[in-house]
């Protein structure tokens, strides 16, 4: 059982600012212009709707289409068609899941890995510019607190809720970059 915060009034008064900041960040990350700039910087031509799916499959694969749809907040049937398109382009491959042969999982192909490596390099260039005036302690604190926020969000849904079920599916496909 988590310890109750003793600064609830402060949390209540500052929560709108935190929420607005998170919405700003999500909006920036989901911006079609940002995706287009990232693709251009990586030297890639890819349909905008496919870009986040490729990155997600790269980071969390092998991953089922339902889990991909949950993570990007899109309808399963739409994501299934989009993953099929990524497969046609040779960027991902789908295969039966080892845990349940009825379920198909997506993984990146070597061609898809080359594309996501180029995106990662473009993202790194952008981040180096963005954080160039930050001190190491501030950057490390941002990293620590962002991870703490993400972990806290993963732990808070009401038991038995649809959100809890969706998050349980997500936890079965942890990122190889995530240390838990």
N, C-alpha and C positions, 0 to 999 in steps of 0.2 A: 504494500500500500504506500503510495507516494506521500511524502510529508507535505502537509498543507502549508501553502505560502503564507507568511505572516504579513505580507504587504499587499493583501487583496485590494484595499482602496486605491493604491497606486496602480495596480494592474488594471482595475476597472477604468480609471481615469485616462490611462495611456493606451489602452487597447485599441481605440480607434486609430491612433497614429501608427501603431504596429500593423494593424490590418491594412491601412492605406499603403504603407511601405511594401508589404508583401504583395498587394495587388499591383503596385507600380512595377515591382520586379517581375512578377508573372506576366504582366502586360508587355514589358520590354522583351522578355524571353520568348513570348509568343508572337512577337511582331513580325509580320511578313517581310517588312523592310530589313529587319535584322537578319532573318533567315536568308534573304536574297544577298545581303552583303557578305554573310558568312560563306555562302556557296560560291560567290564570286571570288572572295579572297582565297578560297580553297581550290579555285579553278575547276569547279564542278557545274554541270548543268543537270538539274534535277527538278521535277515538279515540286512546288513548294509544300504541298500536303504530304509528300513522301519523306521529306527531309527529317522531321522529328521522329518518324517511325524508324528510319534507318539508324539514326543515332541511338534511339532507345533499344533497338534489337542488338546493336553493337555493344551497348553497355550492360544489358541484362540477359542476353541470349545464352543458351537457348530459352526461348520464352514463347508461351502460347498466345494466340491471337486475342483471346479473351483478356489476358493480362495486359497485352499491349493496349487494347481498347480502353481498359480501366485506367491505365496510367496516362493516356492522352485525353481522356474524357470524350471519346467518340463512340459511335454506335459500332457494335461488333461486326455487322455486315459490311459497313463502310470500310472499316480497318481490314477486314478479310480481303476485300477487293484491292485495297491499296498495297497490302503485303503481297498479293498475287502479282501486282504490277512490279513491285521491287524484285520479285522472283523472275519475271519476264526480262527485266533489265540485267539480270545476272548479279544483283547486289545481295540478295538473300537466298537461302535455300530453306525449304520446309521438309520436315520429316516427322514420322510418328514419334511421340514422346516415349522415353524409356519407361516412365512410371505408369503411363496409360496409353496403350497403342491406339486408342480411339481419338486421342488428342494430337494435334499437329503443332510442332514447335518451329519457330523460325530462328535461324542463325545467319550471321553474315558470311558471305563467301570471301575468298581472297580479294576479289574485285571490290566487294563491299567494304572490306577491311582497309584497302588502300584509300577508298573514298572517305571513310571515317577518320583515318589517320590524317588525311589532308584537312579535314574539318577541325580535328583536334589541334593541329598546328596553327590553323587560322584563329581558333579560339584562344590559344596560348598567346599569340601575337597581340590580340585584342586585350587580354587580361594583363599582359605586361605593360601595355600603354595605360590601362585604366588604373593599375595599382602602383605605377612608378613613383608617385609622391607619398605613398603610404609607408609607415615604418613597419618593420617586421612584426613587432608586438601587436599592432592594430590588425594586420592581416591575419596573424595566428589567432587572435581573439575572434575575428569575424568567422574564420573557419570553424573554430570550436563552438561558437554560439549558433551558427547555422546548422551544424550537425546536431546540437542539442535540441534546437527547434524542430528539425525534421524527425528526430527520434521521438520527441514529445508528441508531435502530431500523429505519429504511428501508434502511440499508446493510448490515445484518448477516446476513441469512439465507444459508444454505449455497447456493451456486450450483446450479441445476437442481432445487432442492426445490420442493414444492408451495407453500410459503410464498413463495419467491422469485418464482414465477410469479404468485401472487396480488398480490404487491407491485408487480410490473412492470405489471400491469393498472392498479393504483391510480395509479401514477406517470403513466399516460397521461391521467389526469383530474385535473390539479392544481387546487387551489383558486385562484380569482382573488385571494384575500387573501394567498396565500403568495408570498413573494419567494424565488426560487431562483436 
